Every structure is written in structure tokens, then in C-alpha cells.
Amino acid sequence: MKTNLYILLAFLTYGIGMAQTNSPEFLIQPYLQDAEPNSITIMWETNQGEESIVEWGKTPKLGKKARGTSEDINFSQARVHTVKLTGLDRFTVYYYRVKTGNLRSDIFQFKTPPFPSDNESFNIVAMSDMQYDHNYPNKFREMVNDGVLSYIQKTFGENVPDNLAMVLVPGDLVENGSKYHQWKDHFFNPAENLFREVPVYPVLGNHERNSGFYFKYFSLPKNGTPAYAEHWWYKDYGNTRIIGLNSNQGYEDLKEQREWLQKVLDDTAQNDDIDFVFAQLHHPHKSELWIPGERESTGKVVKMLETFSSKTGKPSLHFFGHTHGYSRGQSKDHKHLWINVASAGGAIDNWGEFEGRDYDEFTVTQDEYGFVWVEVNNNADNPKFTVKRISRGNEGKFRANELRDSITIWKTDQKPTIPVAISPSNETVNTHRVVLKAKPFQSQFPKAFHAASHWQVSETKDFKKPIFDSWKQHENWYYEENRQKDDDLTDEVTNRLKRRTNYFWRVRYRDQHLNWSDWSDITTFKTK
């Protein structure tokens, strides 16, 4: 009798275990991909189960159903599910839940993008380098929940899809992309409260190691070079074109990627619906915190974007990471921003820890955690975008979503008043210390202020080869110090000049929106 009882108990225990094993469970909660005005892709991962169903509708009652596919992710029973919803209305909030067997998610929301002609404004978050740090293992989860989501709630209200269009991630999502568990434990699970309601668009960083997991977990736009699907791509949202690039070794200088980018920029130049171009790639061209992380290939991309902006009048920027901190810079002769959006979790590159350099292009560099918030105002008369750095501080000082930097760029140029050169003017001066002086900044643009000056001295009137060329910003935060403090930008000391030589000089002023004035009248002087 006891023997039979033991057999029965063992059977029940085994049977229950089998039943539990045969019930699908979420490994990764639903997340959003590749949103269009009339479609969106929803993905999730379960420990088993082929069924891939999304129930959706314009109310929490849902009412509609779409089926998709599933695929193996790690030579196991685990499945990544992909369902594309079509026939959606533009700029509309929808409700959805996903289903695999008897497993159902909670009901979540998403919002479809607008058409460019709708002239709708929208917001973007950019953050990178959230790869796992063993000293602060929950940093990325904190960045998402206490950072991004808390910022949205306090600034706009609780409805996330209404107030955030997309999340951009320029690389280093995980510490080692070839390790399967890191994608779930270190990237998707910490960010599930955000990614289930806002589409995420990453590009590859060096830590992804071009892993197959990356390409299975994401369904990015398929408009790149066919042989390199999802290595590079572009996505339009309203009046802005987002371009994703691969700056990893072996891909950064590929002719195919460079030719594709040029074709996309040429197309964008002819597209009247697009006002702004935001590119994202992992590696910096220049880095004030970590010179060894720089890539010459990124400089080639920057040059292409600069040329595009100057020829078309459409401002651009590039987001990057790799260096674990924040930097905001600008090109000298073009309406183009350089934005380092790290760190969202990776160990900070602290001042003095690595070789650095104070570059002319950068106005602000900070060794800190944080994210970048971008507000795109699609005003039909004069569109603009504002980039804000929202800081979470560093090991030395915590910051609770503190606004530490901000810049607004307008599409239409509104030039400052041409500066007036004062001295030296038709006079003879000493060679060792020539002080160039101009009148104060003026502009008819509301609230514009003097943000930069560019001085040139030349032996020829055409200024083809200036012997002195100085570009100074109104601020230069480097190593926690503003090196431009108390400089009003209306004078500049030259380097030592040649004796008994005639010189020509000129100056131009820039406002905080990257609008340059025309050059001043050319003034002359002679050295003793």
C-alpha cells in the first residue's frame, strides 16, 4: 500500500512538473520595433511555444488579432516572437497584449508616428553604453525607471507613448553580445517598462561583437545595403530622418556603407518633408575624456553630414557613445552638433583616468551618468529641435534628473548683426602682442546671445591661408572648469607676427543657435 502511494505521489509530482514545464513563460516582455504611421512590429521571448499572437485595438477592450512568427534564439526551446500590425491610423494610441499558448501579457499602449505634413512635434531619448557594470549592477534599471520614466511623469504626465516617440541607443547595449543571458538580464528586462510602450532603435557597438543575438532580437528598418541588412538603416519620424550606422572595426570604412550613406543624404536633400537629420553610431571622432576611443572613420561621417547641412540648409547632428560620459560640441563652419549620450550604465570614464584633450569643437564635457532628451518642434514656419542633457550624476555627486546642458537649433538661419572691427585699424603695432578688438554682439533674433567668435589674420586679402585662426566659444567646460570664464569674446590676442608686414584681419560672431554672422569688413594694420 505504501509502495503504491509513493508511486502515486511521484506520478503527481512528475506530472505537475511536466505541466509547469509545458506552460510558456516570458523571458523577455513585449517590446516595440520599427514603427510607421500605419504599422508597428511587436516582439517578445518565451521559454517555449510557437504561437505568436497580438490582440490589439483602440481601447483596452482590444477586439482585433494578428499572427506572426517565432524562431529559435539559442538552440533551445526558447522562442523569439515577431508580429507586425498593419492597417493602423497615423499618430494614434493603440492598446495591445501578446499571447503564446495560455500565456498572456498585460495590456500595454503604443502610439503610431505622424505624417510629416501633420506638423506634429515629438520627443526622443538617446542613451548608450548601458553594458553591465559589476560595481553598479542596477544602474541601467535605475536610468530607465528613476531617470527616463520619472522625467516623463514629472514633466508631462504618466502617458509615456504620448510624450516619447522613440529611444535611440548608439551602441554597447550589453557587456558581451555573444552571451545569451546578458540580453535578457542586462538589457531588455531592466528596460521593459519603457520598451513595451516606446520603440527602441539601436546600432551596434564594439561590445555587441556583431553577435547573431543582436540581429535576432531586433527588427530594424530593412532599407540598408541588402548584403548588410540592419547593420545600417534609416527611419523617418515626422520631419526628422534618423540614420543608424555601424562604426565597428571591419565595417566602419566599408565602401558599401559610405556609398549608401551618401545616397541617403542625397535623397534627403531632395525630400521637402525632412527638415533635420540625426545620425547615430558608436565611436567618437574626437573624445575629451578618452582619446584612445577615437575613430578616424567617424570623422569621415561627420564631414559628410557637415557638407549635407551646409548645402541643404537642413541642420544635423550625430549621437555617439563609447566614451562613458557626456559631451556636446558643434562644427565650426556648419550647423551640425556632436553629442556623446553616455553613460546609461557602463562605468564612467572619470576625468584624469585616461588620456584626454580639450578640443575646440566641444563646449561641455561631463564625466557622469545620464541620458539626452530631444524635443523636435515641427512648426511649419520655422522648425527647431532642442537637445537637453538630463544628468544622474556620478560616484562623487548624485543628480536626480538635473538639466545640465541645453541647446536649440532652428532650421532657418537668423544671422546676428555683422560685427564691427575696431582695432587695430590702419595703424602700426608691435609684433609680439596684437589685440584684435570688435564691438559687442548684436542680433534681431529674440533672446540670442554671443556664443562664439571667429578671428582671422592673413597676409592676403582673400584669407585663403590665414596665419592666425582662432575660434572661441562662450563657455568651455573641461575637467570641471569653465576655461572661457570672463571672456566676453569681443577681443583676441594673436600669436607673434612677422616684423614690418602688412596684415588683414576680420571677425564674425555666432549665436547660441549656431547661426554665424557674415564676416566684418576687412581691416588692416602693419607691424613694426
Helices and strands as residue ranges (DSSP letters): H 2-21, E 26-36, E 39-46, E 53-57, E 64-67, E 69-72, E 79-86, E 93-100, E 103-104, E 108-111, G 116-118, E 122-126, H 139-142, I 143-149, H 150-155, H 160-163, E 166-170, H 180-182, I 183-188, H 192-195, E 200-203, G 206-208, H 212-217, G 226-228, E 233-237, E 240-244, H 255-270, E 276-280, G 291-293, H 296-312, E 316-320, E 326-330, E 336-341, E 362-366, E 369-377, E 384-393, E 398-410, E 421-423, E 428-429, E 435-438, E 450-458, E 468-473, E 477-478, E 481-482, E 491-493, E 502-511, E 523-527
